[in-house]
Amino acid sequence: MVTRAQVLSTLREVVDPEIGVNLVDLDMIREVQIEENRIQVRMVLTIPGCPLAQHLLTQVRGKLEAIAEGRAVDVQLVHDVWEPR
């Protein structure tokens, strides 16, 4: 079974190419929900209108699909303000 820890560990492999730090450590992953037939992740971008948004979404979706065990993967952008830790 896929766990929250496994999802976060997997998403640590996705690095923001402009900053050089993974999305989890940047606190861009705001929510992880694992259900019987779906994994849902809500994330923020470092800046509104980020030119790398589609690239990051594709990377997150691809990494999650690799561990999803047949579950659908739903990645949503949350329009919160991101602030570095």
Contact map, one row per residue, 1 for C-alpha under 8 A:
1110000000000000000000000000000000000000000000000000000000000000000010000000000000000
1111011000000000000000000000000001000000000000000000000000000000001110000000000000000
1111111000000000000000000000000001000000000000000000000000000000000000000000000000000
0111111100000000000000000000000111000000000000000000000000000000000000000000000000000
0011111110000000000000000000000000000000000000000000000000000000000000000000000000000
0111111111000000000000000000000000000000000000000000000000000000000000000000000000000
0111111111100000000000000000000100000000000000000000000000000001001000000000000000000
0001111111110000000000010000000000000000000000000000000000000000000000000000000000000
0000111111111000000000000000000000000000000000000000000000000000000000000000000000000
0000011111111100000000000000000000000000000000000000000000000011000000000000000000000
0000001111111100000001110000000000000000000000000000000000010011000000000000000000000
0000000111111110000001111000000000000000000000000000000000000000000000000000000000000
0000000011111110000001000000000000000000000000000000000000000000000000000000000000000
0000000001111111000001100000000000000000000000000000000100110000000000000000000000000
0000000000011111101111100000000000000000000000000000000000000000000000000000000000000
0000000000000111111111100000000000000000000000000000000100000000000000000000000000000
0000000000000011111110000000000000000000000000000000000000000000000000000000000000000
0000000000000001111100000000000000000000000000000000000000000000000000000000000000000
0000000000000011111110000000000000000000000000000000000000000000000000000000000000000
0000000000000011111111000000000000000000000000000000000000000000000000000000000000000
0000000000000011101111101100000000000000000000000000000000000000000000000000000000000
0000000000111111000111111100000000000000000000000000000000000000000000000000000000000
0000000000110111000011111111100000000000000000000000000000000000000000000000000000000
0000000100110000000001111111100000000000000000000000000000000000000000000000000000000
0000000000010000000011111111000000000000000000000000000000000000000000000000000000000
0000000000000000000011111111000000000000000000000000000000000000000000000000000000011
0000000000000000000000111111110000000000000000000000000000000000000000000000000000011
0000000000000000000000111111110000000000001111000000000000000000000000000000000001000
0000000000000000000000110011111100000000111100000000000000000000000000000000000000000
0000000000000000000000000011111100000000111100000000000000000000000000000000000000000
0000000000000000000000000000111110000001111000000000000000000000000000000000000000000
0001001000000000000000000000111111000011110000000000000000000000000000000000000000000
0001000000000000000000000000001111100011100000000000000000000000000000000000000000000
0111000000000000000000000000000111110111000000000000000000000000000000000000000000000
0000000000000000000000000000000011111110000000000000000000000000000000000000000000000
0000000000000000000000000000000001111100000000000000000000000000000000100000000000000
0000000000000000000000000000000000111110000000000000000000000000000001110000000000000
0000000000000000000000000000000001111111000000000000000000000000000100111100000000000
0000000000000000000000000000000111101111100000000000000000000001000100111100000000000
0000000000000000000000000000001111000111110000000000000000000000000000001111000000000
0000000000000000000000000000111110000011111000000000000000000000000000000111000000000
0000000000000000000000000000111100000001111100000000000000000000000000000011110000000
0000000000000000000000000001111000000000111110000000000000000000000000000011110000000
0000000000000000000000000001110000000000011111000000000000000000000000000000111111000
0000000000000000000000000001000000000000001111110100100000000000000000000000101001000
0000000000000000000000000001000000000000000111110100000000000000000000000000000011100
0000000000000000000000000000000000000000000011111100000000000000000000000000000011000
0000000000000000000000000000000000000000000011111100000000000000000000000000001000000
0000000000000000000000000000000000000000000000111110100000000000000000000000000000000
0000000000000000000000000000000000000000000011111111100000000000000000000000000000000
0000000000000000000000000000000000000000000000001111110000000000000000000000000000000
0000000000000000000000000000000000000000000000000111111100000000000000000000000000000
0000000000000000000000000000000000000000000010001111111110000000000000000000000000000
0000000000000000000000000000000000000000000000000011111111000000000000000000000000000
0000000000000000000000000000000000000000000000000001111111100000000000000000000000000
0000000000000101000000000000000000000000000000000001111111110000000000000000000000000
0000000000000000000000000000000000000000000000000000111111111000000000000010000000000
0000000000000000000000000000000000000000000000000000011111111100000000000000000000000
0000000000000100000000000000000000000000000000000000001111111110000000000000000000000
0000000000100100000000000000000000000000000000000000000111111111000000000010000000000
0000000000000000000000000000000000000000000000000000000011111111100000001110000000000
0000000000000000000000000000000000000000000000000000000001111111110000000000000000000
0000000001100000000000000000000000000000000000000000000000111111111000000000000000000
0000001001100000000000000000000000000010000000000000000000011111111100001000000000000
0000000000000000000000000000000000000000000000000000000000001111111111111000000000000
0000000000000000000000000000000000000000000000000000000000000111111110000000000000000
0100001000000000000000000000000000000000000000000000000000000011111110000000000000000
0100000000000000000000000000000000000110000000000000000000000001111111111000000000000
1100000000000000000000000000000000000000000000000000000000000000111111100000000000000
0000000000000000000000000000000000001000000000000000000000000000100111110000000000000
0000000000000000000000000000000000011110000000000000000000000000100111111000000000000
0000000000000000000000000000000000001110000000000000000000000000100101111100000000000
0000000000000000000000000000000000000111000000000000000000001001100100111110000000000
0000000000000000000000000000000000000111100000000000000000001000000000011111000000000
0000000000000000000000000000000000000001111000000000000010011000000000001111100000000
0000000000000000000000000000000000000001111000000000000000000000000000000111110000000
0000000000000000000000000000000000000000011110000000000000000000000000000011111000000
0000000000000000000000000000000000000000011100000000000000000000000000000001111100000
0000000000000000000000000000000000000000000110010000000000000000000000000000111110000
0000000000000000000000000000000000000000000100000000000000000000000000000000011111000
0000000000000000000000000000000000000000000101100000000000000000000000000000001111100
0000000000000000000000000001000000000000000111100000000000000000000000000000000111110
0000000000000000000000000000000000000000000001000000000000000000000000000000000011111
0000000000000000000000000110000000000000000000000000000000000000000000000000000001111
0000000000000000000000000110000000000000000000000000000000000000000000000000000000111
